[in-house]
Amino acid sequence: DAKTTQPTSMDCAEGRAANLPCNHSTISGNEYVYWYRQIHSQGPQYIIHGLKNNETNEMASLIITEDRKSSTLILPHATLRDTAVYYCIVRVIQGAQKLVFGQGTRLTINP
Amino acid sequence: GAVVSQHPSWVICKSGTSVKIECRSLDFQATTMFWYRQFPKQSLMLMATSNEGSKATYEQGVEKDKFLINHASLTLSTLTVTSAHPEDSSFYICSVTPPLASHEQYFGPGTRLTVT
């Protein structure tokens, strides 16, 4: 699976949009971009995934650049409960596969 | 609701003893489960892939005789930390994959192990 690069930490004000970048310049054509988050002392939680089109669900939006070498996770109206470590992972969708976690971005939402 | 449960949520044991951690898939039968370990302020590291009815596949550097994995049913996998030592103190997390949506993974709440 391709390697990803994320900023170590970010801060965002409550109620504002949180934009979390991820670089995956070596991504292959059949690899998807996945985002998970981990709130302190809990298991990771799936947020969203996409291949090349922008995606949106009830939690977030995922913007993938046209060359697919980077993406941005957008939390439109961040709340204090969104404080967590966010992981960007690229992987193929081919059966049950392990996830390789990088260091992620520690997002802190400030009141 | 929760898709995956783990038991216990935390455990303290003495050095040299063994500890068993259970991972249950609550909503579907899972032929594959994954076990991860997370040390403080670090990311999750995959330990092994648990396959129902067959031997687990361990990642490089993970001692299979120390971390015994049993996936005896389609809804239960267990991880036994044998002869635990303080350096085994960590957060252990399992994940399961639905049979008809194998690209998805659902994680358990984790088990915090402290070895004294």
Interface residues (C-beta under 8 A of the other chain):
Chain A: Y32 Q38 S41 Q42 G43 P44 Q45 Y46 H49 Y87 I93 Q94 G95 A96 Q97 K98 L99 V100 F101 G102 Q103 G104
Chain B: V4 T31 T32 F34 Y36 S43 L44 M45 L46 T49 F91 I93 S95 T97 S102 H103 E104 Q105 Y106 F107 G108 P109 G110 R112
